[in-house]
Amino acid sequence: MFGYLQIQKSELKVCEYDSYKAIYCGLCKQLGKDYSFLTRFILSYDCTFYAMLLMSVSRSCKGFVSKRCICNPLKKCNFALCNSDSYNKAAAFSVISAYYKLKDNIADSRLLKKLFSYISLPFFSHWRKKAVKKRGYIELDNIVSDMLSMQFEDEASDVSTIDTSAHPTALMLAKIFEREAETEIDRRVYYEFGYHIGRWIYLIDAADDLNKDIKNKNYNPFVRANKTDCNYIQSVLSQSLARAYDAYNLMNIIDFKGILDNMFLLGFPAIQNKVISKLKTEVENE
């Protein structure tokens, strides 16, 4: 994933920030345990958000424990304990997503990035197979694989639009989140939530890379649609974020609600404003 699902640290209570770090460290530990020490380096804010949301709706956090940090043995960290498979799912999603991201890089990146992806791919291929076979996350793998195939098809299409470009990532997260629902009503809510947060993630990444993609002549949905005005991009992003937040408010969020509210109301808008401000600055400096 992309790293845009962040907290607004300055507005969190100290205990909430400690809880967030404990989930982050817990997921880091799970990645090392399930796959390899090296997979700790793909730990992301996005998959931490995924793990925290799963733990919240399942009420599976069972306290915290202080242990030595594997990456820094001189330091003690708090780890959030979980009695569900929330960490396992988030760890599997991390390695599966990283594997398909490398395949995407090989398909359309420049030489240096492509070379690094070729070197890294065998390791991630092994970890992906481990996730699918040992943990049984073949459906998760199929969802991510289908997303990448749809993305390739859309980018090669002559009728690609902003909506069609964002659809594969949006659909991927919609399907991933709806798997957690226990009722038909929840399934619709989770699907809606996943779809619009996925759409926002894809489009904010496209906005963040806009000028770089123009320079390198890479595919970008805003460039393809000739919609590169900053105000237009801001409105498209805000619409997706608002619809995701509407669905979020219908979810049974109990644990970590203060942190998740902080992310939706402050963290995500702050990231969006940062990206738009960067775009405006780059336009002014042209």
Phi, psi and omega in degrees: 000195198245344176089020181266348184272078187247159174278164167257092190304319186296340183257002178272147169293156181301317181294327178290319178295321177298321178293319179298314179298324181294325176288318178302314180290326178296319178292322176301314179297319181294321177301314179294321181291315185280332189232285183194156175305324183294332181290347175299335182284351176261006177304132184227160174296324184296314181286335171294318176299317179299312180297317182294319179296318178297318179294327181291310184288335179265353182051048188256002176282124183243040175105191186224152178223144181261125179218168177292140176284129180296321182284334179220085185300342179281352185245141174261140179235153171271136178242131176282128180274143183221131180256018173241187179264024182300314178296317181300317179296315181294322178293317179296317179298324179298310184286324178294315179297319180296321179299311182287333174295321177296320177296323177294318179298320179296326183286323189221021179259170177282173193305309186296314180294323179295319179296315178299321180293320178298318181293321183281335189303317181301323179294313181289332175296318178296315181291324177297314178299323179296319178296317183290317185276308185287317184266346177076029182264045181293326178295320177299317178296318180297321180296315181291320179297316178298322179300314182295320178297316178297323181294315178301316181297318181293318182293334179273351184280148177279347183248023179296136177233177177300317181294315181291328179292321182280342186300315182301313179294319179298316180294322178303309182288330176299315181291324180293316182285326182293339177296341182272351184284145179256342179233166180295321178296314178299322181300318179293319180294313182295322178298312180299316179299308181299320182298313186280331175287327176293320178297317180297316181300314181297315186286327178288329174294319178296320178294320180297325183264005190307303185290327176295320179292323177297315181296317184269001180059039176269162179293136173212127185299327180289325177290315180302320181274358183057043180234070185256009177292132185298322180293323177294314180299318178301317182292321178296316179295317181296323179296315180295318181293322179295319181289325175295320180292323176300316179291320178304320181292344178267354180275153182276072181273121180236291178291143177063022181299321179299321180289314181294321175298319178301318182294314182289319187271337184232311185295307181296314176300325179294318177296317179298315179297324179296316180294316180294320178298320177297318179299314181297321178296317180294324177294317180295330183272356180288000000 
